[in-house]
């Protein structure tokens, strides 16, 4: 018992008249269907020779159309009797020695299906009653996930635990229709006159279970992504990496619930619509941003501008103590930048600030000795230099 390949390509009305029955997928209104019954087009439209045939019986010699990106599965008494995973027209036959139980094509999915078929194939003699179902092999969209409270994971980049509330969507693929039908689809979708299995049906308990499993896998998925060196260990990249995060999420649900190995399901793409980090994580991210800024080439410019603004403010206030404070701040800034740049580049850093620099640049212009002496007296009054240092400079300037 099985199928004989009749032809490939489009099916016209004249072909339908040449078989007892003609089965097809009918008019599909939703792209979120997982499995749905094959419809006898010959009986419904008064075409073909079996216009008065019995329900739920596929007559020997009937024609079945398999569209692109679908798989056809025949069943008897709850057992799978055949599968067609390549597009075209096929004749259902129970007595032809050339008929086959499986047409799976030559692609990667076909090889997977052939392997599964060898494990679960039905070896009994078929009776008259056969049911046929189509399985959707396209990406199935509009699957949502979201958390009501924070989830937490260990983040390699921050070196600690972080947390967030998140929501988004993912597309789902049925990569092994045999496992999907055998191990996951509830029996009520595999009986005569069964409804279509719609992943978006609010009453579909199996689809609801998938939602719960994805949500419970999110923490592991974020951990997979942010602890993967090939992805840069940065969770800030997740929202723009729909395929990379999809792989991390698919790995998480496989590890936790064996989606692919036992159900034939896989997450293809994700779209994270929102991430709201908890307060501790926000503070941590802010600190990291500052550290990133200080370790970059902009850090030197940042400190120089800050020092210049401080000197200007001190001049406007007219306070010697403020000048002394700014001198200390400029030294601290120089030391900090030196430490940061030495850590990141392995080179020492010697900022050329006017005050506190142990190796000042040579003065290329002649300064008035009297003006310099007045400035040094201001530094002495502000407590920046000692009396001994002032007396030494004074002697040098006056030539004593």
Legacy VTK file of the C-alpha trace (Angstrom):
# vtk DataFile Version 3.0
C-alpha trace
ASCII
DATASET POLYDATA
POINTS 400 float
0.000 0.000 0.000
1.287 3.477 -0.807
1.550 6.094 -3.531
2.578 6.220 -7.162
3.944 9.484 -8.448
1.684 10.657 -11.280
3.064 14.042 -12.322
4.560 17.290 -11.059
3.356 20.819 -11.574
-0.051 22.460 -11.618
-3.251 20.436 -11.643
-6.006 21.360 -14.118
-9.656 20.364 -14.015
-9.199 17.749 -16.707
-6.778 15.780 -14.531
-9.256 15.627 -11.658
-11.797 13.893 -13.842
-9.425 11.011 -14.537
-9.358 9.628 -10.990
-11.980 8.214 -8.662
-11.343 10.948 -6.112
-9.185 14.031 -6.070
-7.855 15.202 -2.684
-6.293 18.594 -1.969
-5.655 21.059 0.864
-8.676 23.235 0.075
-8.639 26.980 0.639
-6.379 27.864 3.559
-7.233 31.062 5.383
-4.508 30.971 8.021
-0.736 30.716 7.789
-0.544 29.520 11.385
-1.992 26.042 10.804
0.138 23.075 11.817
-1.928 20.177 10.480
-5.286 20.045 8.659
-7.343 17.331 6.905
-7.110 16.666 3.167
-10.406 17.500 1.487
-12.035 15.297 -1.206
-12.376 17.816 -4.011
-14.131 15.338 -6.314
-17.044 14.746 -3.954
-17.356 18.388 -2.899
-17.489 19.738 -6.436
-19.305 16.885 -8.187
-16.245 15.914 -10.165
-14.630 12.502 -10.524
-16.304 9.099 -10.551
-16.662 8.611 -6.795
-19.279 11.306 -6.274
-21.309 8.954 -4.064
-18.395 7.391 -2.237
-18.339 6.824 1.515
-16.878 9.401 3.863
-13.446 8.765 5.411
-12.502 6.255 2.723
-9.793 6.992 0.198
-10.723 4.860 -2.773
-7.973 2.794 -4.336
-6.686 4.754 -7.329
-7.642 8.170 -6.009
-5.546 11.212 -6.862
-3.868 13.287 -4.119
-2.190 16.637 -4.694
0.746 17.675 -2.472
1.518 21.430 -2.703
4.897 23.034 -2.100
6.033 23.317 1.547
3.553 20.718 2.814
3.753 17.047 3.700
0.886 14.577 3.230
0.402 11.894 5.882
-2.079 8.994 5.650
-3.333 7.267 8.769
-5.366 4.215 9.687
-6.664 3.420 13.162
-4.378 6.033 14.690
-1.261 4.702 12.938
0.735 6.436 10.207
0.662 4.393 6.983
2.393 6.729 4.530
3.982 10.135 3.959
4.697 12.286 0.912
7.143 15.140 1.472
7.718 16.304 -2.103
5.331 18.362 -4.219
3.338 16.904 -7.108
0.426 14.621 -7.939
0.223 11.095 -6.545
-2.081 8.097 -6.976
-3.188 6.312 -3.828
-2.790 2.569 -4.370
-3.201 -0.391 -2.053
-2.409 -3.199 -4.485
0.241 -1.980 -6.921
3.633 -3.550 -6.193
5.327 -0.343 -7.385
3.562 1.854 -4.855
5.581 3.352 -2.002
4.721 4.315 1.542
7.126 7.225 1.566
8.200 9.982 -0.807
10.556 12.235 1.101
12.677 14.001 -1.504
16.445 14.421 -1.431
16.926 17.441 0.883
18.079 17.563 4.503
14.510 17.347 5.743
13.865 14.354 3.479
16.770 12.464 5.024
15.472 13.214 8.514
11.981 12.013 7.607
13.310 8.786 6.066
15.233 8.065 9.258
12.131 8.630 11.393
9.972 6.532 9.065
12.192 3.503 9.591
11.549 3.768 13.321
7.770 4.190 13.321
6.476 2.742 10.020
3.266 0.748 10.100
3.768 -2.822 8.896
0.204 -4.176 8.951
-2.181 -4.739 6.081
-4.257 -1.648 5.309
-8.006 -1.727 5.511
-10.423 0.345 3.483
-10.554 3.371 5.746
-7.713 5.841 5.352
-7.449 9.417 6.594
-5.160 11.972 4.971
-3.706 15.094 6.578
-1.472 17.913 5.417
1.352 19.202 7.618
2.548 22.781 7.106
6.321 22.915 6.540
6.576 26.696 6.124
7.705 29.042 8.876
4.694 29.550 11.124
4.560 33.162 12.406
2.814 35.062 15.203
4.008 32.875 18.083
4.397 35.138 21.086
6.416 34.998 24.272
6.565 37.313 27.258
7.301 37.459 30.968
5.203 39.096 33.664
8.117 39.453 36.079
11.898 39.603 35.800
13.899 36.643 34.602
17.529 36.338 35.659
20.610 34.846 34.082
24.393 34.842 34.580
25.963 37.264 32.132
29.570 36.699 31.038
30.187 40.302 29.959
29.060 41.816 33.269
30.427 38.921 35.276
27.309 38.775 37.439
23.589 38.024 37.382
21.298 40.390 35.488
17.520 40.528 35.087
14.836 41.861 32.762
11.199 41.668 31.696
10.899 40.903 27.995
8.399 40.121 25.244
8.590 39.236 21.575
7.596 36.806 18.827
9.132 33.839 17.044
8.529 31.805 13.899
8.205 28.054 14.232
9.054 25.292 11.763
7.903 21.687 11.650
11.108 19.967 10.513
9.921 16.389 11.024
6.185 15.951 10.320
6.225 12.312 11.451
7.475 13.164 14.937
5.147 16.171 15.085
2.053 14.058 14.332
3.067 11.000 16.300
4.333 12.641 19.498
2.746 16.059 19.782
-0.567 16.587 17.940
-3.527 15.655 20.184
-5.735 12.812 18.961
-8.767 15.052 18.407
-6.973 16.559 15.395
-6.337 13.126 13.824
-9.871 11.718 13.533
-12.531 11.906 10.808
-13.887 15.458 10.359
-11.144 16.767 12.633
-10.638 20.529 13.019
-7.421 22.149 11.830
-4.582 22.393 14.352
-3.992 26.147 14.577
-1.116 27.417 16.700
-3.041 30.662 17.274
-6.231 28.959 18.461
-6.876 30.110 22.035
-8.389 26.693 22.817
-5.392 24.770 21.498
-3.873 23.375 24.685
-0.860 21.944 22.859
0.029 25.374 21.448
-0.415 26.902 24.909
2.048 24.358 26.263
4.628 25.529 23.715
4.158 29.121 24.915
4.784 28.092 28.524
7.873 26.092 27.586
9.366 28.982 25.604
8.823 31.399 28.490
10.458 29.016 30.947
13.412 28.657 28.530
14.058 32.388 28.120
16.494 32.612 31.029
18.605 29.802 29.564
18.338 31.355 26.086
19.671 34.733 27.286
22.448 32.913 29.120
23.304 30.917 25.954
23.540 34.125 23.944
25.453 36.355 26.364
27.917 33.597 27.282
28.754 32.766 23.657
32.068 34.465 22.708
31.176 34.319 19.003
28.289 36.711 19.674
30.451 39.178 21.608
28.853 38.433 24.983
26.748 41.581 24.697
23.027 41.363 25.440
22.609 44.772 23.798
22.985 42.960 20.446
20.087 40.542 21.005
17.325 42.776 19.654
19.110 43.178 16.329
20.138 39.536 15.954
16.906 37.665 15.253
18.611 34.548 13.894
21.418 34.392 16.456
19.042 34.658 19.406
16.670 32.184 17.697
19.469 29.606 17.741
20.087 30.277 21.430
16.361 29.959 22.188
16.036 26.819 20.045
18.959 25.267 21.913
17.344 26.147 25.239
13.983 24.543 24.402
15.743 21.506 22.963
17.798 21.091 26.129
14.755 21.535 28.340
11.938 19.948 26.346
13.473 18.121 23.331
11.426 19.983 20.737
13.378 18.831 17.697
14.375 15.328 18.733
10.951 14.208 19.982
8.418 16.615 18.445
9.999 17.636 15.146
9.748 21.359 16.011
12.332 24.113 15.751
12.433 27.878 16.336
13.550 29.621 13.126
13.581 33.358 13.901
12.862 35.683 16.808
11.915 39.323 17.204
12.397 40.821 20.661
9.937 43.693 20.886
10.965 45.009 24.297
13.450 44.444 27.123
12.980 46.285 30.410
15.964 45.705 32.702
15.623 45.788 36.478
17.086 48.704 38.427
20.293 46.917 39.456
20.992 45.915 35.856
20.318 49.458 34.620
22.842 50.835 37.124
25.343 48.193 36.063
24.864 49.026 32.385
25.361 52.724 33.143
28.664 51.992 34.886
29.810 49.844 31.973
28.986 52.629 29.503
31.123 55.034 31.495
33.960 52.546 31.673
33.715 51.998 27.917
33.943 55.746 27.359
36.986 56.105 29.610
38.834 53.225 27.969
38.316 54.592 24.469
40.425 57.189 22.652
37.883 59.783 23.689
38.847 59.418 27.340
41.842 61.808 27.153
39.749 64.485 25.482
37.013 64.001 28.059
39.355 64.641 30.986
41.036 67.606 29.347
37.697 69.267 28.706
36.577 68.576 32.258
39.781 70.072 33.633
39.467 73.146 31.424
35.915 73.760 32.608
37.061 73.436 36.210
39.905 75.964 35.753
37.549 78.404 34.074
35.037 78.087 36.924
37.798 78.592 39.479
38.933 81.763 37.693
35.414 83.147 37.665
35.032 82.489 41.392
38.389 84.089 42.095
39.266 81.560 44.785
42.809 80.323 45.210
41.500 77.287 47.048
39.474 76.353 43.972
42.639 76.542 41.870
44.351 74.247 44.320
41.425 71.847 44.162
41.491 71.844 40.363
45.191 71.157 40.421
44.540 68.095 42.546
41.615 67.065 40.293
43.740 67.377 37.157
46.415 65.172 38.698
43.782 62.603 39.688
42.329 62.704 36.183
45.748 62.180 34.665
46.475 59.261 36.965
43.087 57.671 36.184
43.515 58.012 32.424
47.018 56.648 32.683
45.786 53.590 34.539
42.924 53.007 32.112
45.031 53.390 28.980
47.893 51.318 30.365
45.439 48.514 31.179
43.914 48.565 27.707
47.035 49.158 25.572
49.937 48.147 27.773
51.463 51.636 27.351
51.984 54.261 30.001
50.059 57.500 29.725
51.527 60.889 30.692
48.947 63.689 30.347
50.483 67.113 29.719
48.493 69.150 32.214
49.778 72.552 33.324
49.751 71.668 37.024
51.057 68.590 38.747
52.846 67.162 35.694
56.277 65.825 36.738
57.609 66.182 33.181
56.176 69.390 31.711
56.765 70.223 28.076
59.536 72.776 27.436
58.403 76.369 27.488
59.045 77.758 24.040
58.214 81.390 24.908
59.936 83.743 27.381
57.767 84.582 30.410
58.096 87.876 32.286
59.957 87.068 35.585
57.851 89.554 37.529
54.574 88.046 36.252
55.805 84.551 37.023
56.815 85.553 40.511
53.331 87.030 41.111
51.730 83.800 39.902
53.977 81.725 42.153
53.011 83.941 45.121
49.336 83.150 44.360
50.147 79.436 44.406
51.976 79.903 47.751
48.968 81.716 49.228
46.648 78.968 47.956
48.782 76.302 49.623
49.700 74.636 46.327
53.475 75.081 46.903
55.551 75.416 50.069
57.468 78.463 51.282
60.711 76.654 50.535
59.657 76.005 46.926
58.611 79.642 46.520
61.927 80.936 47.914
63.875 78.719 45.489
61.899 79.994 42.460
62.298 83.564 43.707
66.102 83.203 43.936
66.252 81.681 40.459
64.186 84.480 38.921
66.098 87.309 40.669
69.484 85.692 40.115
70.333 85.667 43.827
LINES 1 401
400 0 1 2 3 4 5 6 7 8 9 10 11 12 13 14 15 16 17 18 19 20 21 22 23 24 25 26 27 28 29 30 31 32 33 34 35 36 37 38 39 40 41 42 43 44 45 46 47 48 49 50 51 52 53 54 55 56 57 58 59 60 61 62 63 64 65 66 67 68 69 70 71 72 73 74 75 76 77 78 79 80 81 82 83 84 85 86 87 88 89 90 91 92 93 94 95 96 97 98 99 100 101 102 103 104 105 106 107 108 109 110 111 112 113 114 115 116 117 118 119 120 121 122 123 124 125 126 127 128 129 130 131 132 133 134 135 136 137 138 139 140 141 142 143 144 145 146 147 148 149 150 151 152 153 154 155 156 157 158 159 160 161 162 163 164 165 166 167 168 169 170 171 172 173 174 175 176 177 178 179 180 181 182 183 184 185 186 187 188 189 190 191 192 193 194 195 196 197 198 199 200 201 202 203 204 205 206 207 208 209 210 211 212 213 214 215 216 217 218 219 220 221 222 223 224 225 226 227 228 229 230 231 232 233 234 235 236 237 238 239 240 241 242 243 244 245 246 247 248 249 250 251 252 253 254 255 256 257 258 259 260 261 262 263 264 265 266 267 268 269 270 271 272 273 274 275 276 277 278 279 280 281 282 283 284 285 286 287 288 289 290 291 292 293 294 295 296 297 298 299 300 301 302 303 304 305 306 307 308 309 310 311 312 313 314 315 316 317 318 319 320 321 322 323 324 325 326 327 328 329 330 331 332 333 334 335 336 337 338 339 340 341 342 343 344 345 346 347 348 349 350 351 352 353 354 355 356 357 358 359 360 361 362 363 364 365 366 367 368 369 370 371 372 373 374 375 376 377 378 379 380 381 382 383 384 385 386 387 388 389 390 391 392 393 394 395 396 397 398 399
